[in-house]
Amino acid sequence: MAEVPVIVYTPESQFRSPRRLVRSMWRDLLASRELAWRLMVRDISARYRQSVLGILWAFLPPIATAVVFIVLNRAAVINVGTTDIPYPAFVMFGTVLWQLFTDSLNAPLKAVTANKSILAKINLPREAIILSAVGQVAFDFGIRLLILAGVYVIFRVPLTWGLLLAPFAILMLMLLGIMIGLLLTPLGVLYTDVAAALSIITSLWLFVTPVVYPPPEHGILSVLISLNPVSPLLVGARDLATRGTLPDAGPFAIVSGLTLLGLLVMWVLFRVSLPILIERMSA
């Protein structure tokens, strides 16, 4: 029989032994795969089991947002300018990608909050909680791909070779949301104000992100969009999927690199801070 691994807990900071910290992170990540899958299946089943509309809730948020802006644009209430593809297709792509980002942003905090009792009572790889949340976000986005498939057919959006690179841009957009979510999770666990503020912030964030309008070239809005890390990833994913090009490759590459680096840093901080948070939650 295989020997049971011995884990020794000490009061010293994990940062004093970076090599041991990295090894434990990798070991726990591998050990959490099965548990993450079980938690994901449990949460998805529970979410839709007691719902009348069921899986339709995955479609409704982006569709409802897109319909509002399509109606406002056609009624000349707002003027979004010209787009390279029909505006309904443009805004549908934008809202689906924006929903992916907001789901990813909220996923870590929701997962940790929902599993407080498990974390306080059972010693398990904490990465499983985050991986299960990421799996749920990917599951919902996979369902929404049916919307985009319908957009390709109805509006005759051309298929290009750039479509093969679009999944990478979509992955970066999701990882950016996860990274920011991990940053906010420690505060969100301690203070419920964070979760309430997130809904307000993301509502305002939508309007400084080129989700329902093409990026302007001049003015204060152009400056805000250039400072917004979501903009190059969302615009890049949409352009690759619909036009087959990546006009702003420089900002896209910079934000993607910072996202991967930031995700690693947030993972370390999450591991270090979670034991303290669990102690506060169980007190």
C-alpha positions as a Markdown table, in Angstrom:
| # | Residue | x | y | z |
|---|---|---|---|---|
| 1 | Met | 0.0 | 0.0 | 0.0 |
| 2 | Ala | 1.2 | 3.5 | -0.8 |
| 3 | Glu | 2.4 | 5.5 | 2.2 |
| 4 | Val | 0.1 | 8.3 | 3.5 |
| 5 | Pro | 1.9 | 11.6 | 3.0 |
| 6 | Val | 2.8 | 13.4 | 6.2 |
| 7 | Ile | 2.0 | 17.1 | 6.4 |
| 8 | Val | 3.6 | 19.2 | 9.2 |
| 9 | Tyr | 2.0 | 22.5 | 10.1 |
| 10 | Thr | 4.2 | 25.2 | 11.6 |
| 11 | Pro | 3.5 | 28.8 | 12.7 |
| 12 | Glu | 6.1 | 30.3 | 10.4 |
| 13 | Ser | 5.1 | 32.2 | 7.3 |
| 14 | Gln | 4.9 | 30.2 | 4.1 |
| 15 | Phe | 6.9 | 32.9 | 2.3 |
| 16 | Arg | 10.0 | 31.9 | 4.2 |
| 17 | Ser | 10.2 | 28.7 | 2.1 |
| 18 | Pro | 9.2 | 29.7 | -1.5 |
| 19 | Arg | 10.2 | 26.4 | -2.9 |
| 20 | Arg | 8.0 | 24.4 | -0.5 |
| 21 | Leu | 5.2 | 26.8 | -1.1 |
| 22 | Val | 5.3 | 26.3 | -4.9 |
| 23 | Arg | 5.5 | 22.5 | -4.4 |
| 24 | Ser | 2.5 | 22.5 | -2.1 |
| 25 | Met | 0.5 | 24.7 | -4.5 |
| 26 | Trp | 1.2 | 22.4 | -7.4 |
| 27 | Arg | 0.5 | 19.3 | -5.3 |
| 28 | Asp | -2.8 | 20.7 | -4.1 |
| 29 | Leu | -3.8 | 21.8 | -7.6 |
| 30 | Leu | -3.4 | 18.3 | -8.9 |
| 31 | Ala | -5.1 | 16.7 | -5.9 |
| 32 | Ser | -8.1 | 19.1 | -6.2 |
| 33 | Arg | -9.2 | 18.0 | -9.7 |
| 34 | Glu | -11.7 | 15.2 | -8.7 |
| 35 | Leu | -13.2 | 17.2 | -5.8 |
| 36 | Ala | -13.5 | 20.3 | -8.0 |
| 37 | Trp | -15.4 | 18.2 | -10.6 |
| 38 | Arg | -17.8 | 16.9 | -7.9 |
| 39 | Leu | -18.4 | 20.3 | -6.5 |
| 40 | Met | -19.1 | 21.7 | -9.9 |
| 41 | Val | -21.6 | 19.0 | -10.8 |
| 42 | Arg | -23.3 | 19.5 | -7.4 |
| 43 | Asp | -23.6 | 23.2 | -7.8 |
| 44 | Ile | -24.8 | 23.2 | -11.4 |
| 45 | Ser | -27.4 | 20.6 | -10.6 |
| 46 | Ala | -28.6 | 22.5 | -7.5 |
| 47 | Arg | -28.8 | 25.8 | -9.4 |
| 48 | Tyr | -31.1 | 24.5 | -12.1 |
| 49 | Arg | -33.0 | 21.8 | -10.1 |
| 50 | Gln | -35.4 | 24.3 | -8.3 |
| 51 | Ser | -35.7 | 26.8 | -11.2 |
| 52 | Val | -38.7 | 27.0 | -13.5 |
| 53 | Leu | -36.8 | 28.3 | -16.5 |
| 54 | Gly | -33.8 | 26.1 | -15.7 |
| 55 | Ile | -30.9 | 26.4 | -18.1 |
| 56 | Leu | -32.6 | 29.3 | -19.9 |
| 57 | Trp | -31.2 | 31.6 | -17.1 |
| 58 | Ala | -27.8 | 31.2 | -18.7 |
| 59 | Phe | -29.1 | 32.8 | -21.9 |
| 60 | Leu | -31.3 | 35.6 | -20.5 |
| 61 | Pro | -28.8 | 38.1 | -19.0 |
| 62 | Pro | -26.8 | 38.7 | -22.2 |
| 63 | Ile | -29.8 | 38.6 | -24.5 |
| 64 | Ala | -31.8 | 41.0 | -22.3 |
| 65 | Thr | -28.9 | 43.5 | -22.2 |
| 66 | Ala | -28.4 | 43.2 | -26.0 |
| 67 | Val | -32.1 | 43.7 | -26.8 |
| 68 | Val | -32.2 | 46.9 | -24.7 |
| 69 | Phe | -29.3 | 48.5 | -26.6 |
| 70 | Ile | -30.6 | 47.2 | -30.0 |
| 71 | Val | -33.9 | 48.9 | -29.3 |
| 72 | Leu | -32.3 | 52.1 | -28.1 |
| 73 | Asn | -30.1 | 52.2 | -31.2 |
| 74 | Arg | -32.9 | 51.6 | -33.6 |
| 75 | Ala | -35.0 | 54.3 | -31.9 |
| 76 | Ala | -32.1 | 56.7 | -32.2 |
| 77 | Val | -32.0 | 57.3 | -28.5 |
| 78 | Ile | -28.3 | 56.4 | -28.6 |
| 79 | Asn | -25.9 | 56.7 | -31.5 |
| 80 | Val | -23.1 | 54.0 | -31.3 |
| 81 | Gly | -21.7 | 54.8 | -34.7 |
| 82 | Thr | -20.9 | 52.3 | -37.5 |
| 83 | Thr | -19.8 | 48.7 | -36.9 |
| 84 | Asp | -18.0 | 46.3 | -39.2 |
| 85 | Ile | -20.8 | 43.7 | -38.7 |
| 86 | Pro | -24.6 | 44.3 | -38.2 |
| 87 | Tyr | -25.1 | 46.0 | -34.9 |
| 88 | Pro | -27.3 | 43.3 | -33.4 |
| 89 | Ala | -24.5 | 40.8 | -34.0 |
| 90 | Phe | -22.0 | 43.2 | -32.7 |
| 91 | Val | -23.8 | 43.9 | -29.4 |
| 92 | Met | -24.7 | 40.2 | -29.0 |
| 93 | Phe | -21.0 | 39.2 | -29.1 |
| 94 | Gly | -20.1 | 42.0 | -26.7 |
| 95 | Thr | -22.8 | 41.2 | -24.1 |
| 96 | Val | -21.9 | 37.5 | -24.1 |
| 97 | Leu | -18.2 | 38.2 | -23.6 |
| 98 | Trp | -19.0 | 40.8 | -20.9 |
| 99 | Gln | -21.2 | 38.3 | -19.1 |
| 100 | Leu | -18.3 | 35.9 | -19.2 |
| 101 | Phe | -16.1 | 38.5 | -17.5 |
| 102 | Thr | -18.6 | 39.5 | -14.8 |
| 103 | Asp | -19.3 | 35.8 | -14.1 |
| 104 | Ser | -15.5 | 35.2 | -13.7 |
| 105 | Leu | -15.1 | 38.3 | -11.5 |
| 106 | Asn | -17.8 | 37.2 | -9.1 |
| 107 | Ala | -17.0 | 33.4 | -9.1 |
| 108 | Pro | -14.2 | 33.2 | -6.5 |
| 109 | Leu | -16.1 | 35.3 | -3.9 |
| 110 | Lys | -19.4 | 33.4 | -4.5 |
| 111 | Ala | -17.6 | 30.0 | -4.3 |
| 112 | Val | -15.8 | 30.8 | -1.0 |
| 113 | Thr | -18.9 | 32.3 | 0.6 |
| 114 | Ala | -21.1 | 29.4 | -0.4 |
| 115 | Asn | -18.6 | 26.8 | 0.9 |
| 116 | Lys | -17.8 | 28.5 | 4.3 |
| 117 | Ser | -19.0 | 25.6 | 6.3 |
| 118 | Ile | -17.0 | 23.1 | 4.3 |
| 119 | Leu | -13.8 | 25.2 | 4.5 |
| 120 | Ala | -14.2 | 25.7 | 8.3 |
| 121 | Lys | -14.7 | 22.0 | 9.1 |
| 122 | Ile | -12.8 | 20.0 | 6.5 |
| 123 | Asn | -9.1 | 20.2 | 5.5 |
| 124 | Leu | -9.2 | 20.0 | 1.7 |
| 125 | Pro | -7.3 | 21.5 | -1.2 |
| 126 | Arg | -8.7 | 25.0 | -1.3 |
| 127 | Glu | -8.0 | 25.2 | -5.0 |
| 128 | Ala | -10.9 | 22.8 | -5.6 |
| 129 | Ile | -13.3 | 25.5 | -4.5 |
| 130 | Ile | -11.9 | 28.0 | -7.1 |
| 131 | Leu | -11.6 | 25.3 | -9.8 |
| 132 | Ser | -15.3 | 24.3 | -9.3 |
| 133 | Ala | -16.3 | 28.0 | -9.7 |
| 134 | Val | -14.2 | 28.3 | -12.9 |
| 135 | Gly | -15.8 | 25.2 | -14.2 |
| 136 | Gln | -19.3 | 26.7 | -13.7 |
| 137 | Val | -18.3 | 29.8 | -15.5 |
| 138 | Ala | -17.0 | 27.8 | -18.4 |
| 139 | Phe | -20.2 | 25.7 | -18.4 |
| 140 | Asp | -22.4 | 28.7 | -18.6 |
| 141 | Phe | -20.3 | 30.2 | -21.4 |
| 142 | Gly | -20.4 | 27.0 | -23.3 |
| 143 | Ile | -24.2 | 27.2 | -23.3 |
| 144 | Arg | -24.1 | 30.8 | -24.5 |
| 145 | Leu | -22.0 | 29.7 | -27.5 |
| 146 | Leu | -25.3 | 28.6 | -28.9 |
| 147 | Ile | -26.3 | 32.3 | -29.0 |
| 148 | Leu | -23.2 | 33.2 | -31.0 |
| 149 | Ala | -23.7 | 30.2 | -33.3 |
| 150 | Gly | -27.2 | 31.6 | -34.0 |
| 151 | Val | -25.7 | 35.1 | -34.7 |
| 152 | Tyr | -23.3 | 33.6 | -37.3 |
| 153 | Val | -26.2 | 32.0 | -39.1 |
| 154 | Ile | -28.8 | 34.7 | -38.9 |
| 155 | Phe | -26.5 | 37.7 | -39.7 |
| 156 | Arg | -24.2 | 35.8 | -42.0 |
| 157 | Val | -21.1 | 36.7 | -40.1 |
| 158 | Pro | -18.1 | 35.4 | -42.1 |
| 159 | Leu | -15.9 | 32.6 | -40.7 |
| 160 | Thr | -12.2 | 33.5 | -40.8 |
| 161 | Trp | -9.0 | 31.9 | -39.7 |
| 162 | Gly | -8.9 | 34.3 | -36.8 |
| 163 | Leu | -11.7 | 32.3 | -35.2 |
| 164 | Leu | -9.1 | 29.7 | -34.3 |
| 165 | Leu | -7.3 | 32.3 | -32.1 |
| 166 | Ala | -10.5 | 33.6 | -30.5 |
| 167 | Pro | -10.5 | 30.9 | -27.7 |
| 168 | Phe | -7.2 | 32.2 | -26.4 |
| 169 | Ala | -8.5 | 35.8 | -26.2 |
| 170 | Ile | -11.7 | 34.5 | -24.5 |
| 171 | Leu | -9.6 | 32.5 | -22.0 |
| 172 | Met | -7.5 | 35.6 | -21.1 |
| 173 | Leu | -10.7 | 37.5 | -20.5 |
| 174 | Met | -12.0 | 34.8 | -18.2 |
| 175 | Leu | -8.6 | 34.6 | -16.3 |
| 176 | Leu | -8.6 | 38.4 | -15.9 |
| 177 | Gly | -12.0 | 38.2 | -14.2 |
| 178 | Ile | -10.8 | 35.3 | -12.0 |
| 179 | Met | -7.6 | 37.3 | -11.0 |
| 180 | Ile | -9.6 | 40.4 | -9.9 |
| 181 | Gly | -12.1 | 38.1 | -8.1 |
| 182 | Leu | -9.3 | 36.4 | -6.2 |
| 183 | Leu | -7.9 | 39.8 | -5.2 |
| 184 | Leu | -11.3 | 40.9 | -3.8 |
| 185 | Thr | -12.2 | 37.5 | -2.2 |
| 186 | Pro | -10.4 | 38.1 | 1.2 |
| 187 | Leu | -12.1 | 41.4 | 1.7 |
| 188 | Gly | -15.4 | 40.0 | 0.4 |
| 189 | Val | -15.4 | 37.2 | 2.9 |
| 190 | Leu | -14.9 | 39.6 | 5.8 |
| 191 | Tyr | -17.2 | 42.4 | 4.6 |
| 192 | Thr | -20.5 | 41.8 | 2.7 |
| 193 | Asp | -20.2 | 45.3 | 1.3 |
| 194 | Val | -17.8 | 44.1 | -1.3 |
| 195 | Ala | -20.4 | 41.8 | -2.9 |
| 196 | Ala | -23.0 | 44.5 | -2.9 |
| 197 | Ala | -20.5 | 47.1 | -4.4 |
| 198 | Leu | -19.4 | 44.7 | -7.1 |
| 199 | Ser | -22.9 | 44.7 | -8.8 |
| 200 | Ile | -22.8 | 48.5 | -8.8 |
| 201 | Ile | -19.2 | 48.7 | -10.1 |
| 202 | Thr | -19.7 | 46.2 | -12.9 |
| 203 | Ser | -22.9 | 48.1 | -14.0 |
| 204 | Leu | -20.8 | 51.3 | -14.4 |
| 205 | Trp | -17.8 | 49.4 | -15.8 |
| 206 | Leu | -20.0 | 48.3 | -18.7 |
| 207 | Phe | -20.3 | 51.8 | -20.0 |
| 208 | Val | -16.5 | 52.4 | -20.1 |
| 209 | Thr | -15.9 | 49.2 | -21.9 |
| 210 | Pro | -16.6 | 48.9 | -25.7 |
| 211 | Val | -19.3 | 46.2 | -25.2 |
| 212 | Val | -22.2 | 47.8 | -27.0 |
| 213 | Tyr | -20.3 | 50.4 | -29.0 |
| 214 | Pro | -17.0 | 50.5 | -31.1 |
| 215 | Pro | -14.1 | 52.1 | -29.3 |
| 216 | Pro | -14.0 | 55.8 | -30.0 |
| 217 | Glu | -10.8 | 57.4 | -31.3 |
| 218 | His | -11.0 | 60.7 | -29.4 |
| 219 | Gly | -12.3 | 62.2 | -26.2 |
| 220 | Ile | -12.3 | 61.4 | -22.5 |
| 221 | Leu | -14.1 | 58.1 | -23.2 |
| 222 | Ser | -11.3 | 57.0 | -25.5 |
| 223 | Val | -8.8 | 57.7 | -22.6 |
| 224 | Leu | -10.9 | 55.7 | -20.1 |
| 225 | Ile | -11.2 | 52.8 | -22.5 |
| 226 | Ser | -7.4 | 52.7 | -23.1 |
| 227 | Leu | -6.9 | 52.5 | -19.3 |
| 228 | Asn | -9.5 | 49.8 | -18.9 |
| 229 | Pro | -7.8 | 46.3 | -18.9 |
| 230 | Val | -10.9 | 44.6 | -20.1 |
| 231 | Ser | -11.1 | 46.6 | -23.3 |
| 232 | Pro | -8.2 | 45.0 | -25.3 |
| 233 | Leu | -9.2 | 41.5 | -24.3 |
| 234 | Leu | -12.9 | 41.9 | -25.1 |
| 235 | Val | -12.4 | 43.8 | -28.3 |
| 236 | Gly | -9.7 | 41.4 | -29.3 |
| 237 | Ala | -11.9 | 38.4 | -28.7 |
| 238 | Arg | -14.8 | 39.9 | -30.7 |
| 239 | Asp | -12.6 | 41.1 | -33.6 |
| 240 | Leu | -10.9 | 37.7 | -33.9 |
| 241 | Ala | -14.3 | 35.9 | -33.9 |
| 242 | Thr | -16.0 | 38.3 | -36.3 |
| 243 | Arg | -13.3 | 39.9 | -38.4 |
| 244 | Gly | -10.4 | 37.6 | -38.1 |
| 245 | Thr | -8.0 | 40.4 | -37.1 |
| 246 | Leu | -6.4 | 41.7 | -33.9 |
| 247 | Pro | -6.0 | 45.5 | -34.5 |
| 248 | Asp | -4.5 | 46.3 | -31.0 |
| 249 | Ala | -2.1 | 43.4 | -30.6 |
| 250 | Gly | 0.2 | 45.4 | -28.3 |
| 251 | Pro | -2.3 | 46.3 | -25.6 |
| 252 | Phe | -3.7 | 42.8 | -25.9 |
| 253 | Ala | -0.3 | 41.1 | -25.3 |
| 254 | Ile | 0.5 | 43.4 | -22.4 |
| 255 | Val | -2.8 | 42.8 | -20.6 |
| 256 | Ser | -2.6 | 39.1 | -21.3 |
| 257 | Gly | 1.0 | 38.9 | -19.8 |
| 258 | Leu | 0.0 | 40.9 | -16.7 |
| 259 | Thr | -3.1 | 38.7 | -16.3 |
| 260 | Leu | -1.1 | 35.5 | -16.2 |
| 261 | Leu | 1.5 | 37.1 | -13.8 |
| 262 | Gly | -1.2 | 38.6 | -11.6 |
| 263 | Leu | -3.1 | 35.3 | -11.5 |
| 264 | Leu | -0.1 | 33.6 | -10.1 |
| 265 | Val | 0.4 | 36.3 | -7.5 |
| 266 | Met | -3.3 | 36.2 | -6.5 |
| 267 | Trp | -3.1 | 32.4 | -6.2 |
| 268 | Val | -0.3 | 32.8 | -3.7 |
| 269 | Leu | -2.1 | 35.5 | -1.7 |
| 270 | Phe | -5.2 | 33.4 | -1.7 |
| 271 | Arg | -3.5 | 30.4 | -0.2 |
| 272 | Val | -1.7 | 32.5 | 2.4 |
| 273 | Ser | -4.8 | 34.5 | 3.5 |
| 274 | Leu | -7.4 | 31.7 | 3.4 |
| 275 | Pro | -6.3 | 30.0 | 6.7 |
| 276 | Ile | -6.8 | 33.4 | 8.4 |
| 277 | Leu | -10.1 | 33.9 | 6.8 |
| 278 | Ile | -11.3 | 30.4 | 7.8 |
| 279 | Glu | -10.4 | 31.1 | 11.4 |
| 280 | Arg | -12.4 | 34.3 | 11.2 |
| 281 | Met | -15.3 | 32.6 | 9.6 |
| 282 | Ser | -15.4 | 29.8 | 12.1 |
| 283 | Ala | -15.1 | 32.1 | 15.1 |
